[in-house]
Amino acid sequence: MDRRNFLKNLGIISGIGSVSLSIGNMPLRAFSNSFMKPEAVDGKVLVLLQLSGGNDGLNTVIPYEDDIYHNKRPNIGLGKSEVLQLNNLTGLHPSMGEMHDLYQDGNLAIVQSVGYPNQNRSHFRSTDIWLSGSDSNQTINDGWLGRYLGNAVLDDPNFNKDHPMAVQLGSTQSSLLECTCQSGSLGVSFEDPNQFFQLINGSSADTDPPPNTIAGNQLRFIKDVAARSIRYAQLIKEKADTIQNKVNYPNTNLADQLAIVAQLVAGGMETPVYITSMGGFDTHSNQLGRHSNLLNTLSEAVGAFQQDLKLLGVDERVVLMTFSEFGRTVEQNGSQGTDHGSAAPLFVIGKNVNGGIFGSNPDLSDLDNSGDNKYVHDFRQVYSSLLRDQLAIDPEVMNNVLFKEFEALPLISVKSITSGGPQAFTLDQNYPNPFNPSTQINYTLRVPQIISLKVFDATGAEVVTLDKGYKEAGLYSATFGAGNYPSGVYFARLVSGSYRRTIKMTLVK
């Protein structure tokens, strides 16, 4: 086959670096090189689920006892009798029964008030910030996952190059996998796994040696990617045919995407990262019914996916995280909908997830300058957690990925941690802060250990011991204040063995 026909048959459309395919009319994108050693992450898989349009967090994780919530949303707010209660203050949307079951089983973590400083309310720009992992005043041309996958093990000769390092399904092509450490992008298109086979059957890569010139080096790269794309097509077709899903998925596009991910993971694909997506969350009008349908689609698909992974015997390997570019406004608009907002909750789901609620309900009496929820958790804290505990990132690589240090959250159970230490516990910033008359302090123990939680004043004098002694792993909460303490700065210190964490608190009377 000559070079012209070879490239034509491969369907190359533009660029250099990643491969664009599709399964069942859904575009699929796969990195042209696999730079990951599967044994480094022990076969762990991260699935990202993008909720495009800006999901309304307040009507997803609902502060049903908050009067301000109901006053701001007289027509679209949901009451206590409607929600699926998680605790005495918080509930899930009634359409999310499957995800409520996952929460009850300890397999769903909810991270409250996730966002970033100086929230941008443009769909395009805020999505770019989430995908790139940048500050809101930075423009970065690649994705946080691409930087990780490209920087982690780039020149190691032992990488498995027979499997794609990352796969994207769905209608939205994402910049998550772009990396300036690569040489651009390349695309190949197929309609479904059978067409993969039809295309590659009888085809072979062009093996003519390119000339030793700049153009020849570029051609060598293209030919290498093209040859690899043929292998990927064979592999994906093989893995898709090897495994049958064990559950009946709903008849939705999202469910189709997750069903394919389950097949490929269980079929032996060594790909550590999958990206899926669902649109429609820009609910400016008539939100009540639309949002209910969206959350029902999400919940049913995720519930089927988790059950399928369990029956296929691979649920311990997979963690799924949802994200959206922003939440919605606290106050409903005149069209029975909501507009572009700021911070919102996200979900982390899997058998090895430390289930529960991280953070409190948003304080609707203390909003940002635009009248929206203030962020408490930077979205890059969640990224840091997944990179560290699910993808086993080398600490030296983290700065190349996120550019600065972000305190990770204990979202993933790490079985290698057996005693107290800097990764064995976390202490969250108190909320509210400043406070009057009292504030809540949350901390998490990832393994059983002996701790003490004390409060000190600005002079270093001990004020009160809030908690101490042997504790099992879990989420804990303590309250400080509501007494005759004077205004001023206080410090809460959590100690385990020789390790400690401290937060600064301000009491204003």
Stockholm file with secondary structure:
# STOCKHOLM 1.0

chainA/1-509         MDRRNFLKNLGIISGIGSVSLSIGNMPLRAFSNSFMKPEAVDGKVLVLLQLSGGNDGLNTVIPYEDDIYHNKRPNIGLGKSEVLQLNNLTGLHPSMGEMHDLYQDGNLAIVQSVGYPNQNRSHFRSTDIWLSGSDSNQTINDGWLGRYLGNAVLDDPNFNKDHPMAVQLGSTQSSLLECTCQSGSLGVSFEDPNQFFQLINGSSADTDPPPNTIAGNQLRFIKDVAARSIRYAQLIKEKADTIQNKVNYPNTNLADQLAIVAQLVAGGMETPVYITSMGGFDTHSNQLGRHSNLLNTLSEAVGAFQQDLKLLGVDERVVLMTFSEFGRTVEQNGSQGTDHGSAAPLFVIGKNVNGGIFGSNPDLSDLDNSGDNKYVHDFRQVYSSLLRDQLAIDPEVMNNVLFKEFEALPLISVKSITSGGPQAFTLDQNYPNPFNPSTQINYTLRVPQIISLKVFDATGAEVVTLDKGYKEAGLYSATFGAGNYPSGVYFARLVSGSYRRTIKMTLVK
#=GR chainA/1-509 SS CCHHHHHHHHTCCSCSSEEEEEETTEEEEEESSCCCCGGGGTTCEEEEEEETTCCCGGGTEECTTCHHHHHHCTTTCCCTTTSEESSSSCEECTTCHHHHHHHHTTCEEEEEEEECSSCCCCHHHHHHHHHHTCCTTCCCSSCHHHHHHHHHSTTCTTCCTTSCSEEEESSCCCSTTCCTTSCCCCCCCCSSHHHHHHHHTTCCCCCCCCCSSHHHHHHHHHHHHHHHHHHHHHHHHHHHHHCCCSSCCCSSHHHHHHHHHHHHHHTTCCCCEEEEEECCCCCCSSHHHHHHHHHHHHHHHHHHHHHHHHHHTCGGGEEEEEECSCCBCSSCCTTSSCCBCCCEEEEEESTTBCCEEESCCCCTTSCCTTSSCCCSEEHHHHHHHHHHHTSCCCHHHHHHHHSSCCCCCCCBCCTTCCSCSTTTEEECCCBSSSBSSEEEEEEEESSCEEEEEEEEETTSCEEEEEEEEEECSEEEEEEEESSSCCSEEEEEEEEETTEEEEEEEEECC
#=GC SS_cons         CCHHHHHHHHTCCSCSSEEEEEETTEEEEEESSCCCCGGGGTTCEEEEEEETTCCCGGGTEECTTCHHHHHHCTTTCCCTTTSEESSSSCEECTTCHHHHHHHHTTCEEEEEEEECSSCCCCHHHHHHHHHHTCCTTCCCSSCHHHHHHHHHSTTCTTCCTTSCSEEEESSCCCSTTCCTTSCCCCCCCCSSHHHHHHHHTTCCCCCCCCCSSHHHHHHHHHHHHHHHHHHHHHHHHHHHHHCCCSSCCCSSHHHHHHHHHHHHHHTTCCCCEEEEEECCCCCCSSHHHHHHHHHHHHHHHHHHHHHHHHHHTCGGGEEEEEECSCCBCSSCCTTSSCCBCCCEEEEEESTTBCCEEESCCCCTTSCCTTSSCCCSEEHHHHHHHHHHHTSCCCHHHHHHHHSSCCCCCCCBCCTTCCSCSTTTEEECCCBSSSBSSEEEEEEEESSCEEEEEEEEETTSCEEEEEEEEEECSEEEEEEEESSSCCSEEEEEEEEETTEEEEEEEEECC
//
